[in-house]
């Protein structure tokens, strides 16, 4: 990845900032996009102090014109894009019946359409350079997750879009990798768009041990170097994927028993 131009959305915190640091330490030229200007500047200064070639640009990924302008600014700076990491995301924590439709729309705007807009804007450069698209999905993108219907829907949609796009881009030499972290120690949960009174108090007891953003970033970097198609990064995620694929009814019953009470629901015997 040395000297490769790596664009990372949601780059001001969490997994995005860790990805910038990880790829930057390996010699990549980093372009960070984020809507939070203050945090973005902080990450930019940190990477500059460590000798990373860094370009930071504010971008609201829910606005197509913002994405077009941000990617164009990257092209003006570096003359191309080698790797696009669609990382920007939000979640919600609430049962479907308690969640306003506006929350579903917002989650889709950030998670799904933000990735679509940035990919559209960078696509010609990615094709010209035979580059790579990395999508930061989730275990919720490969298995159902109670209390996250909006979040899971957006992540499943990403798999449908980018796994189909992979087939279209394969003849042109562009690679697509789907990365599915498990529960990660970021502000994603605390910034959830909609939390109701019936919600898990301690989420770690039902999703497994939290990973650090740095652990996730390093795993994604290794996967990118090896040009992996699909990464599931935790044992709980791998178990969820396999159970849902080969024994979906069993998986649903187990999840209902484990999570139902935390949302004020009680599974039938």
Number of C-alpha atoms within 10 A of each C-alpha: 17 11 14 19 26 26 29 26 28 26 32 27 21 21 27 27 23 21 29 28 25 19 23 26 17 14 17 23 23 29 27 28 28 24 18 16 14 12 15 22 17 13 21 25 15 14 20 14 9 11 12 21 17 21 18 23 21 21 23 19 29 22 15 18 15 16 26 18 15 25 27 16 16 23 15 10 11 15 11 21 27 23 27 25 25 27 25 27 23 21 26 25 25 24 20 14 8 12 20 11 11 9 16 20 12 18 25 25 20 21 26 25 20 24 27 20 22 27 20 14 18 24 19 14 17 23 18 14 16 17 23 24 24 25 23 25 28 22 27 24 24 21 23 20 19 19 25 18 20 24 26 25 19 27 27 19 18 23 17 12 14 21 16 12 14 18 13 12 18 13 9 14 16 22 23 27 23 25 25 24 26 23 25 21 15 15 12 17 16 11 13 15 17 15 19 14 9 16 18 20 10 9 15 12 11 14 18 15 16 16 16 15 21 19 17 23 22 16 18 28 18 11 18 22 9 9 14 16 15 15 21 21 20 20 12 17 23 18 15 23 21 15 17 17 13 10 12 16 12 12 20 18 15 14 17 19 16 16 22 19 14 18 19 12 13 13 13 7 5
